[in-house]
Amino acid sequence: MVQQILAWLAAGVVTVAQLQAWWAAHQPATFELTSPDMIAHAGQPCLQQLPPEAMCLRDGGDNLNPELVWSGVPAGTVQLALLMDDMDYAPQGNPYDHWTVVGLDPTTTGIERGASGTQPTGSLPAGSAEVAPYLGSCSAGLNTYRWRLIALDTAVPQLPQSQTQFETWAQGHTLATAEMCHCPEGGCHPY
C-alpha cells in the first residue's frame, strides 16, 4: 500500500495535501465529553469548576445540572450512560453518586442545562431515565468530581437500582468512556 501511494505521488496522481485531507477524514473521531457551562480555573488536576447555579442548594446553588455536550460516539454504540460522582467522598469505599442517566440514544449530542428531574426547567433526551437525579457539588473541601459518558454495546436491560449496580453490569458492555472532571472554586486534592 505504501509503495502504491509513493508511486501515485511520484506520478502526480495525488498531491500530499490530498493525501493529508483523506487521512484526516478517515481517522476515528475522539470520544469527548465537555460542558460549555464550566468555568475555567487553575485548580489541578481539573481545570474547570461548576457555575454557581449548578451547585447544591446547601451551598447556595440552584441544583441545576450544567449543559453537557459530547461528540465522537464510537461506531457500534447502542446506548450511552452518563455518570457523575465525587471521588473524594466515598462511603463504603464507593465514590458518592451525584447523577446517573441511562438509556441515552447514541445519536444525541448532549443534555441541556436543568434537564434533570430535580428541576423541571428542561427535559432529558427521549428514552433515557435517571437512576439518581442530579445533585450538584456539595463540598466545602477540595473534592474532585468525575463525569463519565459510557458508550455501551447493548441496551441496558432494566433500570438499575444504583450507579454501582450499573457499573458492575457495564463492565462487560463498555466500548469507550469519555471523561471530564471539575473541582470546587478552591481546587481539588492533588493526585
C-alpha positions as CSV (number, residue, x, y, z in Angstrom):
1,M,0.0,0.0,0.0
2,V,2.8,2.4,0.9
3,Q,4.6,1.7,-2.3
4,Q,1.4,2.4,-4.3
5,I,0.9,5.7,-2.6
6,L,4.5,6.7,-3.2
7,A,4.1,5.8,-6.9
8,W,0.9,7.9,-7.1
9,L,2.8,10.9,-5.6
10,A,5.7,10.4,-8.0
11,A,3.4,10.2,-11.0
12,G,1.4,13.3,-9.8
13,V,-1.8,11.3,-9.5
14,V,-2.4,12.7,-6.0
15,T,-0.8,15.5,-4.0
16,V,0.5,15.5,-0.5
17,A,-2.3,17.8,0.5
18,Q,-4.9,15.5,-0.9
19,L,-3.4,12.5,1.0
20,Q,-3.4,14.6,4.2
21,A,-7.0,15.5,3.7
22,W,-8.0,11.9,3.0
23,W,-6.1,10.7,6.1
24,A,-7.7,13.3,8.4
25,A,-11.2,12.4,7.1
26,H,-10.7,8.7,7.8
27,Q,-9.3,9.0,11.4
28,P,-11.7,7.8,14.1
29,A,-13.3,10.7,16.0
30,T,-12.2,11.3,19.6
31,F,-14.9,10.4,22.1
32,E,-15.3,13.6,24.1
33,L,-17.5,15.0,26.9
34,T,-17.5,18.7,27.6
35,S,-19.6,21.4,29.1
36,P,-19.9,25.0,27.9
37,D,-21.2,25.9,31.4
38,M,-18.0,25.0,33.2
39,I,-15.8,27.9,34.4
40,A,-12.0,27.7,33.7
41,H,-9.7,27.9,36.8
42,A,-6.2,26.9,37.7
43,G,-7.0,24.2,40.3
44,Q,-5.3,20.9,39.4
45,P,-6.0,18.3,38.3
46,C,-9.3,19.6,36.9
47,L,-9.0,23.0,35.2
48,Q,-12.7,23.8,35.5
49,Q,-15.4,24.3,38.1
50,L,-19.2,24.3,38.0
51,P,-21.1,27.6,37.7
52,P,-22.9,28.7,40.9
53,E,-26.3,27.6,39.8
54,A,-25.1,24.0,39.3
55,M,-24.0,23.7,43.0
56,C,-26.2,22.1,45.6
57,L,-28.9,24.1,47.4
58,R,-27.0,23.8,50.7
59,D,-24.0,25.6,49.1
60,G,-26.1,28.4,47.7
61,G,-26.7,26.9,44.2
62,D,-29.9,26.1,42.4
63,N,-29.0,22.4,41.8
64,L,-29.4,22.8,38.0
65,N,-27.3,20.3,36.0
66,P,-24.9,22.1,33.6
67,E,-25.3,21.7,29.9
68,L,-23.3,18.7,28.6
69,V,-22.1,18.2,25.0
70,W,-20.4,15.1,23.5
71,S,-19.0,14.1,20.2
72,G,-17.2,11.2,18.6
73,V,-19.5,8.4,19.8
74,P,-17.9,5.2,18.7
75,A,-19.4,3.1,15.9
76,G,-21.4,0.2,17.3
77,T,-22.7,2.2,20.3
78,V,-26.3,1.1,21.1
79,Q,-26.8,3.3,24.2
80,L,-25.0,5.9,26.3
81,A,-24.9,6.3,30.0
82,L,-23.8,9.4,32.0
83,L,-22.4,9.2,35.5
84,M,-21.2,12.0,37.9
85,D,-19.6,11.1,41.2
86,D,-17.5,12.6,44.0
87,M,-14.1,10.8,44.0
88,D,-13.2,12.1,47.5
89,Y,-16.3,11.4,49.5
90,A,-16.5,7.6,49.3
91,P,-18.8,6.0,51.9
92,Q,-18.4,2.2,51.9
93,G,-15.4,2.6,49.5
94,N,-17.5,3.8,46.6
95,P,-17.4,7.3,45.2
96,Y,-20.6,9.3,46.1
97,D,-23.1,9.3,43.2
98,H,-24.3,12.7,42.1
99,W,-26.1,11.8,38.9
100,T,-26.8,8.7,36.8
101,V,-28.6,8.7,33.5
102,V,-29.0,5.5,31.4
103,G,-30.7,4.7,28.0
104,L,-29.3,7.8,26.1
105,D,-29.6,7.3,22.4
106,P,-26.2,7.4,20.7
107,T,-27.4,9.9,18.2
108,T,-28.0,12.6,20.9
109,T,-25.2,15.1,21.3
110,G,-25.9,16.4,24.8
111,I,-28.1,17.2,27.7
112,E,-29.5,20.7,28.2
113,R,-29.0,22.7,31.3
114,G,-31.6,22.0,34.0
115,A,-32.7,18.7,32.4
116,S,-32.6,16.6,35.5
117,G,-35.8,15.5,37.3
118,T,-34.9,17.6,40.3
119,Q,-35.6,20.8,38.4
120,P,-38.3,20.7,35.7
121,T,-36.8,23.6,33.6
122,G,-35.6,21.2,30.9
123,S,-36.1,17.6,30.0
124,L,-33.8,14.6,29.4
125,P,-33.5,13.2,25.9
126,A,-36.3,10.9,24.9
127,G,-35.9,7.3,26.0
128,S,-33.5,8.0,28.8
129,A,-34.0,7.6,32.5
130,E,-32.4,8.7,35.7
131,V,-31.2,6.2,38.2
132,A,-30.3,9.1,40.5
133,P,-31.4,12.7,39.8
134,Y,-28.8,15.4,39.6
135,L,-27.3,16.6,42.9
136,G,-24.9,19.4,42.4
137,S,-21.4,19.6,44.0
138,C,-21.8,19.9,47.8
139,S,-18.4,20.2,49.3
140,A,-16.7,23.0,51.1
141,G,-13.5,20.9,50.7
142,L,-11.3,20.1,47.8
143,N,-13.3,17.2,46.3
144,T,-12.8,16.1,42.8
145,Y,-16.0,15.4,40.8
146,R,-15.8,13.0,37.9
147,W,-18.1,12.9,34.9
148,R,-18.2,9.8,32.6
149,L,-20.1,9.2,29.4
150,I,-20.1,5.5,28.7
151,A,-20.7,4.0,25.2
152,L,-22.4,0.7,25.5
153,D,-22.6,-2.2,23.0
154,T,-26.1,-3.2,24.1
155,A,-29.2,-1.6,25.7
156,V,-29.4,-1.6,29.5
157,P,-31.8,-4.5,30.2
158,Q,-33.6,-2.8,33.1
159,L,-33.3,0.4,35.1
160,P,-30.5,-0.3,37.7
161,Q,-31.2,0.3,41.4
162,S,-27.9,2.2,41.8
163,Q,-24.9,3.6,39.9
164,T,-22.8,0.8,41.4
165,Q,-25.2,-1.9,40.1
166,F,-25.0,-0.2,36.6
167,E,-21.2,0.0,36.7
168,T,-21.0,-3.7,37.6
169,W,-23.2,-4.6,34.6
170,A,-21.5,-2.2,32.2
171,Q,-18.0,-3.7,32.8
172,G,-18.8,-6.3,30.1
173,H,-20.5,-3.9,27.7
174,T,-18.4,-0.8,27.6
175,L,-17.0,0.2,24.2
176,A,-15.4,3.5,25.3
177,T,-15.6,6.1,28.1
178,A,-15.3,9.9,27.7
179,E,-14.4,11.7,30.9
180,M,-14.1,15.2,32.4
181,C,-13.8,16.5,35.9
182,H,-14.4,19.6,37.9
183,C,-13.3,21.0,41.2
184,P,-14.8,23.5,43.7
185,E,-13.5,27.1,43.5
186,G,-10.7,26.3,45.9
187,G,-9.3,23.5,43.7
188,C,-9.0,19.7,44.0
189,H,-7.0,17.3,46.0
190,P,-3.7,16.7,44.2
191,Y,-3.5,13.1,43.0
